[in-house]
Amino acid sequence: MNNLFLKKMTFAFLLIGSMFLISCGSSGGSGDEVDFEFKSSDLTNKYWYANPYLSSDYNRNDALIVYRFEGGGVLKRQEFSGRRDKLVGSWSLNDNELIIEDESISDDNRQEWFIQSNSIATYLKLNSSSGTRELYTDIDEINDVTADAYVVNDLRVVNNSYKSDYRMEYVVYGENIKECKVLPDADTSFELDDFTDFQGEKVYYLKESDRANYFDNFDGASVVKFYLKLDGGESYKLEEQVYEYEIDALDNFSTTATHASGAGSVTINWNAIDEDDIYYFVEILDKNANEYLPKFRSTRQSADAGEAKLLEIDNLTDSEFEALDELAIGEDYYVKISGFKYEDGIDPDNSSNKEINIQAVTRYIFKAGAW
């Protein structure tokens, strides 16, 4: 009985083993390999990131590439700095050959890539006659990075009289940034310094010595590039579009601050500039006029063109940040009024990325007296 059972078991094992060899091919490798096929469903409706970085040279075409392949062959490219998607062309996938036709590329906008067999739904290894490229669906270390560039029309006192001049401002956020530079053009580079803003976030701005690069006329649209080196040693370059629209200067003659010392409140009056779709922030600054750590920042204020505006500020006023009780009675304080417009195509109310897509700012800071 036991011998019969053992014979049946041996036969079963031999049968399973022969089936396995047939399905996998012989040890000599003469069997057919399973064909690799990358599916469109593995590619679509997700962001793919490629970092072709070569150097911090402005003229190098090596900024971070972000594509989104959508249904129907729709190709979108994201300006990563402000998380802005733009329709740029089309794509197709056939027999593991990925064709990308990106109209935002000025030279050869047709790319022919072959997807390699080690590609998966979160990683693409691409080969072409001109080289290789790797794309990922996530780059963890720069997920929180944003960058913005905008023109500022600064109203200030020069030689005892009020004067408005233009300058550029740059803002970069990212906790893992080790080094940050802005490249306004091929001949200019500024190193940015890190600060902690009023929300406790790490932010990079121009050094104080570089903020006074004023110019008389705004030249219009341009592409600004940012060089970033991360804590892990990886380097990236981001591109940021500055559009052609500037902004008028605020009027100091209509701007007043009324405050009774020790009362804990102040009333700010100003005239909106004579332009629609401009929004305002009002800030209370300390005795050093520290713009990075305001003692109060209002919520966004809308206005009609040329409208006379009034904002009463105390500890009950709606605000983005409020610490008026930290102001010492009898110490000087400053008021900062900023008017700004968003970039082209940004919905002021519904765009989730509006605060990192500012096109132009006008600002005026004045000493308002003693608190």
C-alpha positions as CSV (number, residue, x, y, z in Angstrom):
1,M,0.0,0.0,0.0
2,N,2.8,2.4,1.0
3,N,4.8,1.5,-2.1
4,L,1.8,2.2,-4.4
5,F,1.3,5.6,-2.8
6,L,5.0,6.5,-3.2
7,K,4.9,5.5,-6.9
8,K,1.9,7.8,-7.5
9,M,3.6,10.7,-5.8
10,T,6.8,10.2,-7.8
11,F,4.9,10.2,-11.0
12,A,3.0,13.4,-10.0
13,F,6.2,15.3,-9.3
14,L,7.8,14.2,-12.6
15,L,4.7,15.4,-14.4
16,I,4.7,18.8,-12.7
17,G,8.4,19.2,-13.4
18,S,8.1,18.5,-17.1
19,M,5.3,21.0,-17.4
20,F,7.4,23.6,-15.7
21,L,10.3,23.0,-18.1
22,I,8.0,23.2,-21.1
23,S,6.6,26.6,-20.0
24,C,9.9,28.1,-19.1
25,G,12.1,26.6,-21.9
26,S,15.1,24.4,-21.6
27,S,18.2,25.2,-19.5
28,G,20.0,25.9,-22.8
29,G,17.9,29.0,-23.4
30,S,16.3,27.8,-26.7
31,G,12.7,28.5,-25.4
32,D,10.8,31.6,-26.5
33,E,11.0,34.6,-24.1
34,V,7.8,36.3,-22.9
35,D,7.2,39.5,-25.0
36,F,7.4,42.8,-23.1
37,E,4.7,45.3,-23.8
38,F,4.2,48.6,-22.0
39,K,0.6,49.6,-21.9
40,S,-0.9,53.1,-22.4
41,S,-2.8,52.7,-19.1
42,D,0.5,52.5,-17.3
43,L,1.5,55.8,-18.8
44,T,-1.6,58.0,-18.7
45,N,-3.0,60.5,-16.2
46,K,0.1,60.9,-14.0
47,Y,3.0,63.3,-14.0
48,W,6.4,62.0,-15.3
49,Y,9.6,63.8,-14.2
50,A,12.9,63.8,-15.9
51,N,16.0,65.6,-14.6
52,P,18.5,66.2,-17.5
53,Y,20.5,68.7,-15.5
54,L,24.1,69.3,-16.8
55,S,25.2,72.6,-15.3
56,S,24.1,75.9,-13.8
57,D,24.7,77.7,-17.1
58,Y,21.6,79.6,-18.3
59,N,22.1,78.6,-21.9
60,R,21.9,74.9,-21.2
61,N,18.6,73.4,-22.1
62,D,18.5,71.1,-19.1
63,A,15.7,72.3,-16.9
64,L,13.4,69.8,-15.2
65,I,11.0,68.1,-17.6
66,V,7.4,67.3,-16.4
67,Y,5.0,65.6,-18.8
68,R,1.5,64.5,-18.4
69,F,0.2,62.0,-21.0
70,E,-3.6,62.2,-21.2
71,G,-6.2,60.2,-23.0
72,G,-6.8,60.8,-26.7
73,G,-3.1,61.5,-27.3
74,V,-3.2,64.8,-25.4
75,L,0.3,65.9,-24.2
76,K,0.7,68.5,-21.4
77,R,3.8,69.9,-20.0
78,Q,4.1,71.4,-16.5
79,E,6.0,74.6,-15.5
80,F,7.1,73.0,-12.3
81,S,8.0,76.3,-10.5
82,G,4.4,77.4,-10.3
83,R,2.7,74.0,-11.0
84,R,1.1,75.3,-14.3
85,D,0.0,72.8,-16.9
86,K,0.0,73.7,-20.6
87,L,-1.2,71.8,-23.7
88,V,1.9,71.4,-25.8
89,G,1.2,68.7,-28.4
90,S,0.5,65.0,-28.7
91,W,1.8,61.6,-28.0
92,S,1.3,58.0,-29.1
93,L,2.5,54.5,-28.0
94,N,2.8,51.6,-30.3
95,D,4.9,48.4,-29.9
96,N,6.8,50.1,-27.0
97,E,7.7,53.1,-29.2
98,L,6.7,56.3,-27.5
99,I,6.3,59.3,-29.9
100,I,6.3,62.7,-28.2
101,E,5.5,65.8,-30.3
102,D,6.2,68.8,-28.0
103,E,5.4,72.1,-29.8
104,S,7.0,74.1,-26.9
105,I,10.4,72.9,-28.0
106,S,11.8,75.3,-30.6
107,D,14.2,73.0,-32.4
108,D,13.2,69.4,-33.2
109,N,9.8,68.9,-31.4
110,R,9.4,65.2,-32.4
111,Q,10.9,62.7,-30.1
112,E,11.0,59.0,-30.8
113,W,11.7,56.8,-27.7
114,F,11.8,53.1,-27.2
115,I,10.6,51.9,-23.8
116,Q,13.0,49.4,-22.2
117,S,11.8,46.2,-20.6
118,N,12.8,47.2,-17.1
119,S,10.2,50.0,-17.2
120,I,7.3,49.8,-14.8
121,A,4.2,51.9,-14.0
122,T,6.3,54.4,-11.9
123,Y,9.5,54.3,-13.9
124,L,10.4,54.7,-17.6
125,K,13.7,53.8,-19.1
126,L,13.8,55.3,-22.6
127,N,16.3,54.8,-25.4
128,S,16.6,56.7,-28.7
129,S,19.2,57.3,-31.4
130,S,20.3,60.4,-29.5
131,G,20.6,58.9,-26.0
132,T,18.7,57.7,-23.0
133,R,16.3,59.3,-20.6
134,E,14.8,58.2,-17.3
135,L,11.3,59.4,-16.1
136,Y,9.8,58.9,-12.6
137,T,6.3,59.5,-11.3
138,D,7.7,61.1,-8.2
139,I,10.8,63.0,-7.1
140,D,10.3,63.1,-3.3
141,E,13.0,65.7,-2.5
142,I,11.5,68.4,-4.6
143,N,7.8,67.8,-4.0
144,D,7.6,70.9,-1.8
145,V,9.7,73.1,-4.1
146,T,8.1,76.2,-5.8
147,A,9.7,79.2,-7.4
148,D,8.3,82.5,-8.6
149,A,9.7,85.6,-10.3
150,Y,7.8,88.9,-10.7
151,V,8.4,92.6,-11.4
152,V,8.0,95.0,-8.5
153,N,7.1,98.7,-8.9
154,D,8.6,100.2,-5.7
155,L,7.4,103.5,-4.3
156,R,10.2,104.9,-2.1
157,V,11.8,108.1,-1.0
158,V,14.9,109.2,-3.0
159,N,16.7,112.5,-2.2
160,N,13.7,113.6,-0.1
161,S,11.1,113.0,-2.8
162,Y,8.9,110.1,-3.8
163,K,10.0,108.0,-6.7
164,S,8.8,104.7,-8.2
165,D,11.3,102.3,-9.9
166,Y,11.2,98.7,-11.1
167,R,13.1,95.8,-9.8
168,M,12.7,92.0,-9.9
169,E,11.9,89.8,-7.0
170,Y,12.4,86.1,-6.7
171,V,10.9,83.7,-4.2
172,V,11.8,80.0,-3.8
173,Y,10.3,77.5,-1.2
174,G,11.7,74.1,-0.3
175,E,12.8,72.5,2.9
176,N,15.5,70.3,1.3
177,I,17.3,73.1,-0.6
178,K,21.0,73.5,0.2
179,E,21.9,76.1,-2.4
180,C,19.8,78.3,-4.5
181,K,20.6,80.7,-7.4
182,V,18.5,82.7,-9.8
183,L,19.6,83.2,-13.4
184,P,17.6,86.1,-14.9
185,D,19.5,85.9,-18.2
186,A,22.7,84.4,-19.7
187,D,24.9,87.1,-18.1
188,T,23.4,87.5,-14.6
189,S,23.3,85.2,-11.6
190,F,22.3,86.0,-8.0
191,E,22.7,83.7,-5.0
192,L,19.5,83.6,-2.8
193,D,19.6,83.6,1.0
194,D,17.3,81.5,3.1
195,F,14.8,83.1,5.6
196,T,12.0,81.8,7.8
197,D,8.7,83.4,6.8
198,F,5.8,84.4,9.1
199,Q,4.3,80.9,8.6
200,G,7.6,79.2,9.8
201,E,8.5,78.0,6.3
202,K,11.9,78.1,4.8
203,V,12.0,80.5,1.9
204,Y,14.8,81.9,-0.4
205,Y,15.0,85.6,-1.3
206,L,17.5,87.9,-2.9
207,K,20.2,89.1,-0.5
208,E,19.6,92.6,0.9
209,S,22.5,94.0,-1.1
210,D,21.0,92.6,-4.4
211,R,17.4,93.9,-3.8
212,A,18.3,97.5,-4.9
213,N,19.0,96.7,-8.6
214,Y,16.4,99.2,-9.9
215,F,15.7,100.0,-13.5
216,D,13.5,102.6,-15.2
217,N,11.6,100.5,-17.7
218,F,10.3,96.9,-17.6
219,D,11.4,95.1,-20.7
220,G,8.5,92.6,-20.7
221,A,8.4,88.9,-21.1
222,S,11.4,86.7,-20.3
223,V,12.3,83.3,-19.0
224,V,14.0,83.2,-15.6
225,K,15.9,80.0,-14.5
226,F,16.6,78.8,-11.0
227,Y,19.5,76.5,-10.0
228,L,18.8,74.3,-6.9
229,K,21.2,72.0,-5.1
230,L,19.4,69.7,-2.6
231,D,20.6,68.3,0.7
232,G,21.1,64.9,-0.9
233,G,23.5,66.3,-3.5
234,E,21.2,66.3,-6.5
235,S,21.0,69.4,-8.7
236,Y,18.0,70.7,-10.6
237,K,17.2,73.7,-12.9
238,L,13.7,75.1,-13.1
239,E,12.3,77.5,-15.7
240,E,9.8,80.3,-14.8
241,Q,7.9,82.4,-17.3
242,V,7.7,86.1,-16.6
243,Y,4.9,87.7,-18.7
244,E,4.9,91.1,-20.3
245,Y,2.5,92.9,-18.0
246,E,3.7,95.5,-15.5
247,I,1.8,97.4,-12.8
248,D,1.4,101.1,-11.8
249,A,2.8,102.5,-8.6
250,L,0.8,103.1,-5.5
251,D,0.0,106.7,-4.6
252,N,1.6,107.8,-1.3
253,F,-0.6,111.0,-1.1
254,S,-3.7,109.0,-0.4
255,T,-2.1,106.7,2.2
256,T,-2.5,107.4,5.9
257,A,-2.5,105.4,9.2
258,T,-4.5,106.6,12.1
259,H,-3.6,105.1,15.5
260,A,-4.1,106.1,19.1
261,S,-1.1,105.0,21.1
262,G,-1.8,102.0,23.3
263,A,-5.2,101.4,21.7
264,G,-4.2,98.3,19.9
265,S,-5.8,99.3,16.6
266,V,-5.0,101.3,13.5
267,T,-7.0,102.5,10.5
268,I,-5.3,102.4,7.1
269,N,-6.5,104.5,4.1
270,W,-5.2,104.2,0.6
271,N,-6.3,104.5,-3.0
272,A,-6.3,101.5,-5.2
273,I,-4.3,102.0,-8.4
274,D,-6.4,102.8,-11.5
275,E,-6.5,99.2,-12.8
276,D,-8.9,96.3,-12.5
277,D,-8.0,92.8,-11.1
278,I,-5.5,94.2,-8.6
279,Y,-5.5,92.7,-5.0
280,Y,-4.0,94.1,-1.9
281,F,-2.3,93.0,1.4
282,V,-1.8,95.4,4.3
283,E,0.9,94.6,6.8
284,I,2.1,96.1,10.1
285,L,5.9,95.9,10.5
286,D,8.0,96.3,13.6
287,K,10.4,99.2,14.4
288,N,13.0,97.8,12.0
289,A,10.5,97.5,9.1
290,N,11.2,93.8,8.9
291,E,9.2,92.5,5.9
292,Y,10.0,88.9,6.6
293,L,8.3,88.8,10.0
294,P,5.3,91.2,9.9
295,K,3.3,91.7,13.1
296,F,0.0,91.6,11.1
297,R,-0.9,90.6,7.6
298,S,-4.5,91.2,6.3
299,T,-6.5,88.8,4.2
300,R,-6.5,89.5,0.5
301,Q,-8.3,92.8,-0.2
302,S,-10.1,93.2,-3.6
303,A,-10.7,96.7,-5.0
304,D,-12.2,98.4,-8.0
305,A,-9.9,100.5,-10.1
306,G,-9.1,103.8,-8.3
307,E,-11.3,102.9,-5.3
308,A,-10.7,104.6,-1.9
309,K,-9.9,101.8,0.5
310,L,-10.1,101.7,4.3
311,L,-9.1,98.8,6.6
312,E,-9.5,99.0,10.4
313,I,-7.0,96.7,12.1
314,D,-7.1,95.3,15.6
315,N,-6.8,91.9,17.2
316,L,-10.3,90.9,15.9
317,T,-9.6,91.7,12.3
318,D,-9.5,88.8,9.8
319,S,-5.9,88.2,9.0
320,E,-3.4,85.7,7.5
321,F,-1.1,86.4,10.4
322,E,-1.6,88.5,13.5
323,A,0.6,89.3,16.5
324,L,-0.2,92.9,17.3
325,D,0.2,92.3,21.0
326,E,3.9,91.8,20.4
327,L,4.3,95.4,19.4
328,A,5.7,97.4,22.3
329,I,3.7,100.5,23.2
330,G,5.7,103.7,22.4
331,E,7.9,102.0,19.7
332,D,7.8,103.0,16.1
333,Y,6.0,100.8,13.6
334,Y,5.6,100.7,9.8
335,V,2.8,100.0,7.4
336,K,3.4,98.1,4.2
337,I,0.7,98.1,1.4
338,S,1.2,95.7,-1.5
339,G,-0.9,95.6,-4.7
340,F,-0.4,92.7,-7.0
341,K,-1.7,90.9,-10.1
342,Y,-1.7,87.3,-11.0
343,E,0.0,85.7,-14.0
344,D,-1.9,85.2,-17.3
345,G,-4.5,82.5,-17.1
346,I,-4.6,82.3,-13.2
347,D,-8.1,82.4,-11.7
348,P,-7.9,84.8,-8.7
349,D,-10.5,82.7,-6.8
350,N,-10.3,79.1,-8.0
351,S,-6.7,78.5,-9.0
352,S,-5.1,76.5,-6.2
353,N,-1.6,77.6,-7.2
354,K,-2.4,81.4,-7.5
355,E,-0.1,82.5,-4.7
356,I,3.0,81.1,-6.5
357,N,2.0,82.7,-9.8
358,I,2.3,86.4,-9.1
359,Q,3.1,88.6,-12.2
360,A,3.6,92.0,-10.7
361,V,3.6,93.8,-7.4
362,T,3.5,97.5,-6.3
363,R,4.6,98.2,-2.8
364,Y,4.9,101.1,-0.4
365,I,6.3,101.1,3.1
366,F,6.0,104.1,5.4
367,K,6.7,105.0,9.0
368,A,3.3,105.3,10.7
369,G,4.3,106.7,14.1
370,A,4.6,105.2,17.6
371,W,2.4,102.2,18.6
